[in-house]
Each structure stands twice: as structure tokens, then as C-alpha cells.
Amino acid sequence: MNLTTYNILKMRVNNKHYLTVWMEGKTVYLIEQNLLPFKFQIYKSKNYKDSCVAIKTMIVRGAGAIGATAGFAMAQALIEAPEKNYLKFVEKAKREIEATRPTARNLFYATNRVFNAAKISKQEGIKIAQDIAEENIKDAKKIGMFGNKLIKDGYNIETHCNAGWLGFVDYGSALSPIYVANNEGKKIFVYVDETRPRSQGARLTAWELKNENIPHAILPDNAGAYLMSNGKIDMMIVGADRIASNGDVANKIGTFEKAIIAQKFNVPFYVAAPCSTFDLDCKTGNDIIIEQRSEDEVLYQTGLTKNGNIEKILVCSPGSKAINPAFDVTPADYITGIITEKGIIKPNIDEIEKIFK
Ligand code: MRU
């Protein structure tokens, strides 16, 4: 497949191209996603511990971007490590990086690949971290090209959470086909689930689509059934954080509900993800660890005040408790297809094994 034949632009902010994450020397640069859409700022991570904090606090988030950052954090650890017994230092760093967030498969994919390369030499480990980030861009672009074939002119597409450019190094997974379709001149409209509690849809996906001038509207999380029952949605495309070998998909909390509704109203439900998100060691979705996050994310919201300050306020009954599972698992039966960089496959063990051969 010739990547250059498809007209898809690199992602830009104020007409300047940015990657979500990149590494120069021993510094890792990250778009500070907690400040978006109110403020565009670059976070500089000077060492692997800074990068761990960035992943844990969601300065960087989204499986693909987390994976690239984890690879770079490993490269930072290699640079920081003493010459003698450097692998011992890096092994400890690897454990710390892997303890930041449990669900996104790409994180572990990256730490393992860099660690294995580091057994050859420090330089080889650092090179592989850069390779992972570059592959991430190429895979996302190919996902866009395959997924675009599913999108017809005039389609209304719903998406959940942010699986766009900000969730990868560039282009994204679920949004990549939308960017290609838009670049080809197809008239599309995107319904963006707001995605409580962190509002990745309302804040990040909406911000990306606005930057690209793609018509869209933010949808309350509970409005999907209303729209689908009224024939307003032609297809759904979501991302994935980890995919089991039977095709069960872990993705942002609320994805499973959307898939049930989509099946009820015959709306095709697609997942977009690269092979680096598949975990063949997980036989089914039951083997996937679901991250439980702080109740504060449910109880409080952060927003822009009239004075232009970013502030955190309580939005729930004072003193009430909350639970905050970050992901859920959509069983394969609810998924129409998985858009990968190797093509669109059915969510079953035979088709998944085929793309890994
Ligand atoms: O908790 P996050 O923001 O890191 O969640 C990850 C996601 O953005 C989604 O689940 C996404 O749909 C898949 S990863 C691009």
C-alpha cells in the first residue's frame, strides 16, 4: 500500500504540524492534554520518572500515545542508566513505567520491545523507541485508509472518547478514517460522545474536529439510543485499549453500552486499532485488567471560568462517594469489524491469528 497516494494531512495546531509525543536528546515532549481545549502547551519530560508522572496523570493519554511515551520513557531510562549493569537499572524503570496504567496494551508492547532491544545495546533500545513512534504514525495512517472505505458520502458517524491524533502520535485510530474521508471531500457529520468523567470526547475529540473544520456536535453520553432509534447514526467507530485473542475489546467506559444499542438498531459498530493493541495472551476480555481511577474524577469537573482561569469545582452531592472504572469490555459478538493497519477483520480468533502470521 502506497501511503503517499492518500491525501491525508498531518495534524496541525494554528497551521503548525505537531506530533502528540516526540523525543529529542533525552527530553520527551508531550502535548499537555489536561489543559486542552483551553490551553495548548507542551510538557517537557526530562527523565523517565517525569514520563511516568505524565502517563499516570494523563498529561498524555490514549493507548497509542501512551505506548509511544512508554517506549520513550524506556529510552530515557537507558540514557540515565550507568554503563555497568545498565539492564538492572532499566528493568527497575520498566516496572515503574508499567505500573502507571494497567489497561492500554500498547504501553506493555513498547516496554517489552525496548527492553528486548536493550539487551543488544543501549543504542539499539533507544532506536527501537523511535521506531515504535514512527510505526505508530504509519499504522494510524493505514487504519485511516482502510476505514475510509467504509464511510459513504453523507454519513453521520458516532464516536466515543478520543481515539484521534491526541490518542496516537499522529492521525489517530477511530478518527483517522474520518480525517481521510474528509480530505477526500466526503460530506460527513460526527457525533461526539462527551465521555464522562474525563470528557475526552467533549474536550479532545471536539477540539481535534474543530481544528480540522469537520462538522460535528457533542452528544450527552446518554443520547445514543435516542439518535440511533431515530435513524440518525449510520455507523459507529471507536478505538481500543486492549483486544483479546477472541476479539473482545476493552475501550473507554461506556463503549459497551453503545455497542448494545448499535446492535439493537442495526448500526454497524467498528473498532479501529493497530496490531500493537492486540494481546494474544488474553484469551477473552475477562483476562483484561480494568483500571479503577480516583472518585474525584467523577465528583469534580475542571473548566474555564469567565475570568479565563482553569478551575476545578465539585459537581456532585457533597459527601457522596463515586466509583470510576475507566474502561469496559465489549464482547466480540457486538462488533461488526476491527479496522487494523493490515485491513478490516472480523473479531474472531481465526481472523486475528491470520494478521499476526
Ligand atoms: O483513559 P484514556 O483517555 O487513556 O483512554 C483511552 C482512550 O482514549 C480510549 O479508550 C480510546 O478510545 C482508545 S485509545 C486511542
Residues whose N, C-alpha, C, O or C-beta is under 5 A from the ligand:
A	BS01	MRU	R61 G62 A63 G64 H160 C161 N162 A163 G167 Q200 G239 A240 D241 N251 K252
